[in-house]
Each structure stands twice: as C-alpha cells, then as structure tokens.
C-alpha cells in the first residue's frame, strides 16, 4: 500500500468592493429584522410548534 499526497489548490484572495459589503450588510440586517418581526408578532403556540418540529428533524429528543 502506497501513500499518495493529496494537494489542494490554494484559493486566491478576492477583492470585495465596499459597495458589495454595504449591500451584504443591508441584506443581512433586513433578513434579521424580518425574523425578529415575524417572531415577535407570531402566536406563542406557532413558535413552540416550529421549535418542536425542528428539534425532531435534527433527531434531538425533546420528550
């Protein structure tokens, strides 16, 4: 059995413009505020059921 060395290509650094950073930050803030808004105005039973279902999809026992 021979050992072979596996080489991975190096990733070249990518220049990111400040306008792209601003767009990414605005999009992240918009999505985050949307999640907070939706969680704040949804009924407690809906949040509980969503969390409960998520725990089951991750094979995490909850009861």
C-alpha positions as CSV (number, residue, x, y, z in Angstrom):
1,X,0.0,0.0,0.0
2,X,1.5,3.3,-1.0
3,X,0.6,6.7,0.4
4,X,-0.3,9.4,-2.1
5,X,-0.1,13.0,-1.2
6,X,-3.2,14.9,-2.0
7,X,-2.7,18.6,-2.8
8,X,-5.5,21.1,-2.7
9,X,-5.3,24.2,-4.8
10,X,-4.8,27.4,-2.9
11,X,-7.6,29.9,-3.1
12,X,-6.7,33.3,-4.4
13,X,-7.8,36.3,-2.3
14,X,-10.8,38.0,-3.8
15,X,-11.2,41.8,-3.7
16,X,-14.5,42.9,-2.3
17,X,-15.7,46.4,-3.1
18,X,-17.1,48.5,-0.2
19,X,-20.4,48.8,-2.1
20,X,-20.7,45.0,-2.1
21,X,-20.0,44.9,1.7
22,X,-22.7,47.5,2.2
23,X,-25.2,45.6,0.2
24,X,-24.4,42.4,2.1
25,X,-24.7,44.1,5.4
26,X,-28.1,45.7,4.4
27,X,-29.4,42.3,3.2
28,X,-28.3,40.6,6.5
29,X,-29.9,43.4,8.5
30,X,-33.1,43.2,6.5
31,X,-33.4,39.4,6.9
32,X,-32.5,39.6,10.6
33,X,-35.1,42.3,11.3
34,X,-37.7,40.3,9.3
35,X,-37.0,37.2,11.5
36,X,-37.3,39.3,14.7
37,X,-40.5,41.0,13.4
38,X,-42.1,37.6,12.4
39,X,-41.2,36.0,15.7
40,X,-42.4,39.0,17.7
41,X,-45.9,39.0,16.2
42,X,-46.5,35.3,15.8
43,X,-48.5,33.4,18.4
44,X,-46.6,31.5,21.0
45,X,-48.0,28.2,20.0
46,X,-46.7,28.6,16.5
47,X,-43.2,29.3,17.7
48,X,-43.4,26.3,20.1
49,X,-44.5,24.0,17.3
50,X,-41.8,25.3,14.9
51,X,-39.1,24.8,17.5
52,X,-40.5,21.4,18.4
53,X,-40.6,20.2,14.8
54,X,-37.1,21.5,14.2
55,X,-35.8,19.5,17.2
56,X,-37.4,16.4,15.7
57,X,-35.8,17.0,12.2
58,X,-32.4,17.2,13.9
59,X,-33.0,13.8,15.7
60,X,-32.8,15.6,19.1
61,X,-35.1,14.1,21.6
62,X,-37.4,16.5,23.4
63,X,-39.9,14.4,25.2
